[in-house]
């Protein structure tokens, strides 16, 4: 009996094997890893972070909590993150809700929250529906869980076309619907009456992705208001944005306890480290301080919207800590022009548009100066 001939990869030294030589899943061939550019430039306004770090006092307390947690690093963490989930419920309840730890699930960033929801409620022979332009990771979540991805384009003003959404829901019978509100990359909020109608139009799960909700303008209500009457609704949040905790990697959801149980089924064992749970609890204990710059960032955002309009540029209506602006004949040339001047923004969203995060006054001044140097050139806005 002859020996089995080794495959191509086995015949080469490990250092010489390329991705194309590996038995990659067919739908991943040619794909690139997700990620905004991480460049060493003076002004980074591309990933919607809170530019203000925690205070020295909070940093010291985080360090003490991490040191205390290190004493039990030989043991597994609380796999249910019970204390952290209770803290997250208490934070949300400041808005007048009556949530408990049983309504909350937490994971390593809202990205892991979303992929767990996909694992629980989407998958092969199931449908995920979203409303582009929207967060660019949604199709990747669907791809990675073998879910069929269906889109219903937004209107020209980036609001949801409810009539078309309902028509597509009847046609496609989605198992999971994601509404990003405020929407990334446009900043557009979806009103509660629309979310309520979507919940009532489907037996599937409706996710309101509220990563930027803390930045919303006064009077913009959260989908948390709808939770008591809609057991198929999930509200996803993050501590990465307003909480100035992007490096902490903590996302969470609020939903009916049964939804939390579904996430517990698919989560990996001990998915939240002891350190993550300890330092996130410190951030929650100092919520007012961690969120103290939110009003400043709202002010910078609104000031930026007004200034861009004065330059003859269009902006999308925004409740987030960023502004989508345009339109440009060659948006990449504008992006490169800003980058050459030390300002990094995001080339994302519909063709002709760019997205800039709200930053410190000095960062905003640098952005305005750089953009003014570019606008007089031939980079003119497109007409509708």
NUVO-39949 format. One record per residue (C-alpha): residue in one letter; y negated, x, z. Coordinates in Angstrom, 1 decimal. Example, Ala and Ser with C-alpha at 12.3 -4.5 7.8 and 13.67 -1.06 7.14 Angstrom:
<vofis>
  fikol      yy      xx      zz
      A     4.5    12.3     7.8
      S     1.1    13.7     7.1
</vofis>
This chain:
<vofis>
  fikol      yy      xx      zz
      X     0.0     0.0     0.0
      X    -3.3     1.5    -1.1
      X    -6.2     2.0     1.4
      X    -9.1    -0.4     1.1
      X   -12.0     1.3    -0.8
      X   -15.1     1.6     1.4
      X   -18.2    -0.3     0.4
      X   -21.4     1.3    -0.9
      X   -23.0     1.4     2.5
      X   -20.0     3.1     4.1
      X   -20.0     5.9     1.4
      X   -23.6     7.0     2.2
      X   -25.2     8.7     5.1
      X   -26.9     6.3     7.4
      X   -30.3     7.7     6.6
      X   -29.8     7.1     2.8
      X   -28.8     3.4     3.1
      X   -31.5     1.1     1.8
      X   -32.1    -2.6     2.8
      X   -30.8    -3.5    -0.7
      X   -27.5    -1.8     0.0
      X   -26.8    -4.1     3.0
      X   -25.1    -7.5     2.9
      X   -28.4    -9.3     3.7
      X   -28.4   -13.1     3.6
      X   -29.5   -14.1     0.1
      X   -32.6   -16.0     1.2
      X   -33.9   -12.9     2.9
      X   -33.7   -10.6    -0.1
      X   -37.2    -9.5    -1.1
      X   -38.8   -10.9     2.1
      X   -41.3    -9.0     4.1
      X   -41.6    -9.0     7.9
      X   -44.4   -11.3     9.2
      X   -47.4    -9.6    10.7
      X   -51.1    -9.4    10.5
      X   -52.4    -5.8     9.8
      X   -52.6    -3.6    12.9
      X   -55.2    -1.1    11.9
      X   -57.3     1.3    14.0
      X   -60.8     0.0    13.2
      X   -63.9    -0.5    15.3
      X   -64.0    -4.3    15.0
      X   -60.7    -6.3    15.0
      X   -61.4   -10.0    14.3
      X   -58.1   -10.9    12.5
      X   -55.6   -12.2    15.0
      X   -57.6   -14.7    17.1
      X   -57.3   -12.8    20.4
      X   -59.6   -13.3    23.3
      X   -61.6   -10.0    23.1
      X   -62.3    -9.9    26.8
      X   -59.6    -8.3    29.0
      X   -58.8    -9.4    32.5
      X   -61.1    -8.3    35.3
      X   -60.2    -5.2    37.3
      X   -59.3    -7.4    40.2
      X   -56.8    -9.4    38.1
      X   -55.4    -6.2    36.5
      X   -54.8    -4.8    40.0
      X   -53.0    -8.0    41.1
      X   -50.9    -7.9    37.9
      X   -49.9    -4.3    38.7
      X   -48.9    -5.3    42.2
      X   -46.9    -8.2    41.0
      X   -45.1    -6.0    38.4
      X   -44.4    -3.3    41.0
      X   -43.0    -5.9    43.4
      X   -40.8    -7.4    40.6
      X   -39.6    -3.9    39.8
      X   -37.8    -3.8    43.1
      X   -35.3    -6.4    41.8
      X   -34.9    -5.1    38.3
      X   -31.3    -4.4    39.0
      X   -30.8    -8.2    39.1
      X   -31.1   -10.7    36.4
      X   -34.3   -12.8    36.4
      X   -34.4   -16.5    37.3
      X   -33.0   -17.8    34.0
      X   -34.8   -21.2    34.5
      X   -38.2   -19.6    35.3
      X   -38.6   -22.4    37.8
      X   -41.7   -21.1    39.7
      X   -43.4   -20.2    36.4
      X   -42.7   -23.6    34.9
      X   -44.1   -25.3    38.0
      X   -47.2   -23.1    37.7
      X   -47.6   -24.1    34.0
      X   -47.3   -27.8    35.0
      X   -49.9   -27.4    37.7
      X   -52.3   -25.8    35.1
      X   -51.9   -28.6    32.6
      X   -52.2   -31.2    35.4
      X   -55.8   -30.1    35.9
      X   -56.4   -32.3    32.9
      X   -55.3   -35.3    34.8
      X   -51.6   -35.4    33.8
      X   -48.6   -35.8    36.1
      X   -46.2   -33.2    34.7
      X   -43.5   -31.4    36.7
      X   -41.5   -28.2    36.1
      X   -38.9   -30.5    34.4
      X   -41.4   -31.3    31.7
      X   -42.1   -27.6    30.9
      X   -40.2   -25.0    29.0
      X   -41.4   -21.4    28.6
      X   -40.4   -18.5    26.3
      X   -41.6   -15.2    24.9
      X   -44.7   -16.5    23.1
      X   -45.0   -19.9    21.3
      X   -43.1   -18.3    18.4
      X   -39.9   -18.3    20.5
      X   -40.7   -21.8    21.8
      X   -40.9   -23.0    18.1
      X   -37.7   -21.2    17.0
      X   -35.8   -22.8    19.9
      X   -37.0   -26.2    18.9
      X   -35.8   -25.4    15.4
      X   -32.5   -24.3    16.7
      X   -32.1   -27.5    18.8
      X   -33.4   -30.1    16.3
      X   -33.4   -28.6    12.8
      X   -30.9   -26.5    11.0
      X   -28.5   -26.9     8.0
      X   -28.8   -30.3     6.3
      X   -31.9   -31.1     8.3
      X   -35.6   -31.3     7.3
      X   -38.7   -29.7     8.8
      X   -42.0   -31.1     7.6
      X   -45.5   -29.5     8.0
      X   -48.9   -29.9     6.5
      X   -50.3   -26.9     4.6
      X   -52.5   -25.0     4.7
      X   -51.1   -24.2     8.2
      X   -49.5   -21.5    10.3
      X   -47.7   -19.1     8.0
      X   -44.7   -18.7    10.4
      X   -43.5   -22.3    10.0
      X   -41.6   -21.8     6.8
      X   -40.1   -18.6     8.3
      X   -38.8   -20.6    11.3
      X   -37.3   -23.0     8.9
      X   -35.8   -20.3     6.7
      X   -34.3   -18.5     9.7
      X   -32.6   -21.7    11.0
      X   -31.4   -22.7     7.5
      X   -33.6   -25.8     7.6
      X   -35.0   -27.5     4.5
      X   -38.8   -27.1     4.5
      X   -40.9   -30.0     3.2
      X   -44.7   -29.9     3.0
      X   -47.4   -32.6     2.7
      X   -50.6   -31.0     1.6
      X   -53.8   -31.7     3.6
      X   -56.9   -33.2     2.0
      X   -59.7   -31.1     0.7
      X   -61.4   -31.2     4.1
      X   -58.1   -29.9     5.6
      X   -57.4   -33.2     7.5
      X   -54.1   -34.9     7.3
      X   -53.5   -37.5     4.6
      X   -51.8   -40.0     6.8
      X   -50.8   -42.4     4.1
      X   -49.1   -39.6     2.1
      X   -47.5   -38.3     5.3
      X   -46.0   -41.7     6.1
      X   -44.8   -42.0     2.5
      X   -43.1   -38.6     2.7
      X   -41.6   -39.4     6.1
      X   -40.0   -42.5     4.7
      X   -38.7   -40.5     1.7
      X   -37.6   -37.3     3.4
      X   -36.6   -38.6     6.9
      X   -37.6   -35.3     8.6
      X   -35.8   -34.2    11.8
      X   -38.8   -32.1    13.0
      X   -42.5   -32.6    12.1
      X   -45.0   -29.9    13.1
      X   -48.7   -30.6    13.3
      X   -50.9   -27.6    14.2
      X   -53.9   -28.9    16.0
      X   -56.4   -27.2    16.0
      X   -54.9   -26.0    12.8
      X   -54.4   -22.4    11.9
      X   -56.0   -21.1     9.7
      X   -58.5   -23.9     9.2
      X   -59.4   -24.8    12.8
      X   -59.1   -28.5    12.1
      X   -58.0   -30.9    14.8
      X   -55.9   -34.0    14.3
      X   -56.9   -37.1    16.1
      X   -54.6   -38.8    18.6
      X   -54.3   -42.0    16.6
      X   -52.8   -40.0    13.7
      X   -50.4   -38.2    16.0
      X   -49.4   -41.5    17.6
      X   -48.7   -43.0    14.2
      X   -46.5   -40.0    13.2
      X   -44.5   -40.3    16.4
      X   -44.0   -44.0    15.8
      X   -43.0   -43.5    12.2
      X   -40.0   -41.2    12.8
      X   -36.9   -40.9    15.0
      X   -37.3   -37.1    14.7
      X   -39.2   -34.7    17.0
      X   -43.0   -34.4    16.5
      X   -44.5   -31.1    17.6
      X   -48.2   -30.8    18.3
      X   -48.9   -27.1    18.2
      X   -51.9   -26.7    20.4
      X   -52.2   -22.9    20.6
      X   -56.0   -23.1    20.4
      X   -56.6   -26.4    22.3
      X   -58.6   -24.7    25.1
      X   -61.3   -23.8    22.5
      X   -61.7   -27.3    21.2
      X   -65.1   -28.9    21.3
      X   -66.1   -31.4    24.0
      X   -64.4   -34.8    23.4
      X   -61.4   -33.4    21.5
      X   -58.4   -34.9    23.3
      X   -55.0   -33.2    23.8
      X   -51.7   -34.6    22.5
      X   -50.7   -34.4    26.2
      X   -52.3   -37.8    26.5
      X   -49.5   -39.3    24.4
      X   -46.5   -37.8    26.2
      X   -45.8   -40.7    28.7
      X   -45.3   -43.2    25.8
      X   -43.7   -41.0    23.2
      X   -40.4   -39.3    24.2
      X   -40.1   -37.7    20.7
      X   -43.4   -35.8    21.2
      X   -43.6   -32.1    22.1
      X   -46.8   -30.3    22.9
      X   -46.7   -26.5    22.4
      X   -49.1   -24.2    24.1
      X   -49.6   -20.4    24.5
      X   -51.3   -18.1    27.0
      X   -52.0   -15.6    24.1
      X   -55.3   -17.0    23.0
      X   -57.7   -18.5    25.5
      X   -55.9   -17.0    28.5
      X   -56.5   -13.4    27.3
      X   -52.8   -12.8    27.7
      X   -51.6   -12.0    24.2
      X   -49.8    -8.9    25.5
      X   -48.0   -10.9    28.1
      X   -46.1   -12.9    25.4
      X   -45.9   -16.3    27.2
      X   -45.7   -19.5    25.3
      X   -44.6   -22.9    26.6
      X   -44.1   -26.6    25.8
      X   -44.6   -29.9    27.6
      X   -42.2   -32.7    26.7
      X   -39.7   -35.2    28.1
      X   -37.1   -33.5    30.4
      X   -34.4   -34.2    27.7
      X   -36.3   -32.0    25.2
      X   -36.4   -29.2    27.8
      X   -32.7   -29.6    28.3
      X   -32.2   -29.2    24.5
      X   -34.1   -25.9    24.6
      X   -32.0   -24.7    27.6
      X   -28.9   -25.2    25.4
      X   -30.1   -22.8    22.7
      X   -32.0   -20.2    24.7
      X   -30.5   -16.8    25.1
      X   -29.4   -16.0    28.6
      X   -32.2   -14.7    30.9
      X   -34.7   -14.8    28.0
      X   -37.8   -14.3    30.2
      X   -37.9   -11.0    32.0
      X   -38.6   -10.7    35.7
      X   -41.8    -8.8    34.8
      X   -43.0   -11.5    32.4
      X   -42.5   -14.3    34.9
      X   -44.3   -12.4    37.6
      X   -47.4   -11.4    35.7
      X   -47.7   -14.7    33.9
      X   -47.7   -16.4    37.4
      X   -50.6   -14.1    38.4
      X   -52.5   -15.1    35.3
      X   -52.0   -18.8    36.1
      X   -53.1   -18.2    39.7
      X   -56.4   -16.9    38.3
      X   -56.7   -19.4    35.5
      X   -60.4   -20.0    36.0
      X   -61.2   -16.3    35.7
      X   -58.8   -15.8    32.7
      X   -60.5   -18.6    30.9
      X   -64.0   -17.7    31.9
      X   -65.0   -16.4    28.5
      X   -63.8   -19.5    26.6
      X   -67.3   -21.0    26.6
      X   -68.8   -17.8    25.3
      X   -66.3   -17.7    22.5
      X   -67.1   -21.3    21.6
      X   -70.7   -20.4    21.5
      X   -70.1   -17.4    19.2
      X   -67.9   -19.6    17.0
      X   -70.5   -22.3    16.6
      X   -73.3   -19.7    16.0
      X   -71.1   -18.1    13.3
      X   -70.6   -21.4    11.6
      X   -74.3   -22.0    11.4
      X   -75.0   -18.4    10.2
      X   -72.4   -18.5     7.5
      X   -73.9   -21.8     6.3
      X   -77.3   -20.1     6.1
      X   -75.8   -17.5     3.8
      X   -74.7   -20.2     1.4
      X   -71.0   -20.1     2.4
      X   -68.7   -23.0     3.2
      X   -66.8   -23.3     6.5
      X   -64.0   -25.5     7.6
      X   -64.7   -27.7    10.6
      X   -63.2   -25.8    13.5
      X   -62.0   -26.5    17.1
      X   -60.4   -23.0    17.4
      X   -61.7   -19.6    18.2
      X   -62.0   -18.7    14.5
      X   -63.8   -19.8    11.4
      X   -62.3   -20.2     7.8
      X   -65.1   -19.4     5.4
      X   -65.5   -19.0     1.6
      X   -65.1   -19.6    -1.2
      X   -65.0   -16.3    -3.1
      X   -64.0   -15.4    -6.6
      X   -62.1   -12.4    -5.2
      X   -61.5   -12.8    -1.5
      X   -59.5    -9.6    -1.4
      X   -62.6    -7.6    -2.5
      X   -64.5    -9.2     0.3
      X   -61.7    -8.4     2.8
      X   -61.6    -4.7     1.5
      X   -65.4    -4.5     1.6
      X   -65.5    -5.5     5.3
      X   -62.6    -3.2     6.1
      X   -64.3    -0.3     4.5
      X   -67.2    -1.0     6.9
      X   -64.9    -1.0     9.9
      X   -64.4    -4.8    10.3
      X   -60.9    -6.2    10.0
      X   -60.6   -10.0     9.4
      X   -57.7   -12.0     8.0
      X   -56.9   -12.7     4.3
      X   -55.0   -15.9     4.9
      X   -55.2   -19.6     3.9
      X   -56.1   -21.2     0.6
      X   -57.2   -19.0    -2.3
      X   -60.8   -18.0    -2.0
      X   -61.1   -18.4     1.8
      X   -61.0   -15.8     4.6
      X   -60.6   -16.2     8.4
      X   -62.6   -14.4    11.0
      X   -62.0   -14.6    14.8
      X   -64.8   -15.2    17.3
      X   -65.5   -11.9    19.1
      X   -68.0   -10.3    21.4
      X   -71.7   -10.5    20.5
      X   -71.5    -6.8    19.3
      X   -68.4    -7.5    17.2
      X   -70.1   -10.6    15.6
      X   -73.2    -8.5    14.9
      X   -71.1    -5.9    13.1
      X   -69.4    -8.6    11.1
      X   -72.7   -10.1    10.0
      X   -74.2    -6.8     9.1
      X   -71.1    -5.8     7.0
      X   -70.9    -9.2     5.2
      X   -74.6    -9.1     4.3
      X   -74.0    -5.7     2.6
      X   -71.2    -7.3     0.5
      X   -72.7   -10.7    -0.5
      X   -75.5    -9.3    -2.7
      X   -72.8    -7.8    -4.9
      X   -71.0    -9.7    -7.6
      X   -68.7   -11.4    -5.1
      X   -70.0   -14.8    -5.6
      X   -68.6   -18.0    -4.2
      X   -66.5   -20.2    -6.5
      X   -67.5   -23.8    -7.4
      X   -65.4   -26.8    -6.5
</vofis>
